[in-house]
Amino acid sequence: MSLWPVEPIDPATAPEGDLAGLHALEVALESEALPGEPVAPFEHSVADYRHLLPFRVRKGWVVRQGGRSGDIAGYADCVYSHVPENRHHAEVTVSVHPAVRGMGLGSTLLGRAVEAARRWDCTVLDLTARVGGPGEPFLRSIGAERRLVERRSRCRTADLDRDLLLSWARRAGERAAGYSLAAWDGNCPEELLPAWVTLKGVMNTAPLEAFEWDDERMTAERWRAVEAMWAARGTVAWHLCARHDDSGELAGYTELLFPRTWPQIAWQGDTGVWPKHRERGLGRWLKAVNALRLLDEQPEVEFIDTWNAGSNEAMLAINVAMGFRPLENWGIWQAGTDVVAEALARRHRLQAS
């Protein structure tokens, strides 16, 4: 176990100096895993740390190198969503600086997160680690199982093929006859909100591999909270939907997010089409129209990042055709809270003996 003291921290209210320490830890880990790739600027990390959804409950802890006055050497947080679905899950993140690995910081910080999860009656821990990275053996040693692999992909906007995107949009006139587009920037118009929160349910059809997760139910109140969080973070969202003209049903959507704290990047968020409306090219149409608009209206954006389950072959095929290339893979792991608590207790007993 680490001999360095563990301190609680709330990133939403922490002094800016502490957020600078958390950002430096992020940069060290990103630079180790992805040398030469751009990292999020300080302002971007601050916006994310400061603004959390109101139904998300978070506890955080830090360990400082050499004691209470040192730089942040490790950070952990434990978060759960105070909503009916998946209330028994706690999301746990543990980050340890490469220079101080193997000193027990990860186990110590994880122990605090497990204690919080137990107090919240969370029986399942959801954890993440880069595939092939140092976190995987640690998670395996505490009884966690990798249930899902997500690919992070990046597309340089200079590599977007305008002619290809235009061809996808033109083909929609043939393959997607009987559908039209509905778009908005920022907040969803009030008249579309009921149909929109219903459409968000399409993401429950996305592949989860072996990850255990109950279907989520978006509500108007929750969605307005998401919009308020984006606004607080300085993020602008473009939403584009395909509407089935005969029924008026929203059949699918895509979204692009533009963080003003990091103007060189755009995030390709969710894209989903209801199964009964698939095989009409709606996904390609939606993504092509948004990407063409990005090229015309957001020239400062240099690259677009997105995440997909490694088994989501249909969406990965569209992304690869657009110019997205794999950047890294992350494993999503799960373990019972009690299983991890016992594994940490065994580890502590061995170290004490």
KASULHU-V374684 format. One record per pair of residues at least 12 apart in sequence whose ideal C-beta (glycine too) atoms are under 7 Angstrom apart, sorted by the first residue. I is the first residue (numbers start at 1). J is the second residue. Records with the same first field share a line. If there is no record, write none. Layout:
# KASULHU-V374684
I=J  J
This chain:
# KASULHU-V374684
1=104  107  108  348  351
2=63  103  104  105  108
4=63  64  67
5=67  68
6=61  63  108  109  112
7=61  62
8=60  61
9=60  61  62
10=60
11=49  60
12=49  50  52
19=45  46  49
20=42
21=71  72
22=45  49  72  75
23=42  45
24=71
25=72  75  95  97
26=40  45
27=39
28=97  98
29=95
32=98
33=130  133  328
34=327  328
38=264
40=262
41=261  262
43=261
44=259  261  262
47=233  234  261
48=233
51=229  232  233
53=225  226  229
54=225
55=81  82  83  225
56=79  81
57=79  80  82
58=77  79
59=77  78  116
60=75  76  77
61=76  109  112
62=74  75
63=105  108  109
65=100
73=96  97  100  105
74=95  96  97  105  109
75=95
76=93  94  109  110  112  113
77=93
78=90  92  113  116  117
79=91
80=120  122
85=214  215  216  217
86=213  214
88=122  123  124
89=122  124  126
90=117  120  122  125
91=126
92=110  113  125  126  127
93=128
94=106  109  110
101=134
106=138
107=344  347
110=344
111=344
114=337  340  341  344
117=337
118=337
122=337
123=336  337
124=334  336  337
125=334  335  337  340
126=332  334
127=139  144  333
128=330  331  332  333
129=331  333
130=328  330
131=149  329  330  331
136=331
139=333
142=335  340  343  344
143=335  339  340  343
144=333  334  335
145=333  334  335
146=331  333
147=209  210  211  212  332  333  334
148=208  209  210  211  309  332
149=310  329  331
150=307  308  309  310  329  330  332
151=308  310  326  329
152=305  307  327  328  330
153=306  308  319  324  325  326  327
154=303  305  324  325  327
155=303  304  322  323  324
156=302  303
157=295  301  302  303  304
159=323
160=291  295  322  323
161=323
162=292  295
165=288  291  292
168=284  285  288
169=285  288  289  292
171=281
172=281  285
175=280  281
176=242  280  281  282  285
178=244  245  246
179=242  243  244  245  251  282
180=243  245
181=240  241  242  289
182=241  243
183=239  240
184=239
185=236  238
186=236  237
187=227
188=223  239
193=220
195=250
196=250
197=218  219  220  223
199=241  250  253
200=218
201=218
202=252  272  273  274
203=270  272
204=216
205=275
206=272  309  312
207=309  311  312
208=309
209=309  311
211=332  334
212=334
233=259
234=259  260  261
235=257  258  259
236=258  260
237=255  257
238=255  256  290
239=253  255
240=253  254  286  289  290
241=253
242=282  285  286
244=277
251=273  274  277  282
252=272  273  274  277  282  283  286
253=272  286
254=271  286  287  290
255=269  270
256=268  269  290  294
257=269
258=298
263=300
264=300  301  302  303
265=301  303  305
266=294  298  301  304
267=305
268=304  305  306
271=283  286  287  315
283=318
284=318
287=318  322
291=322
306=319  324
310=329
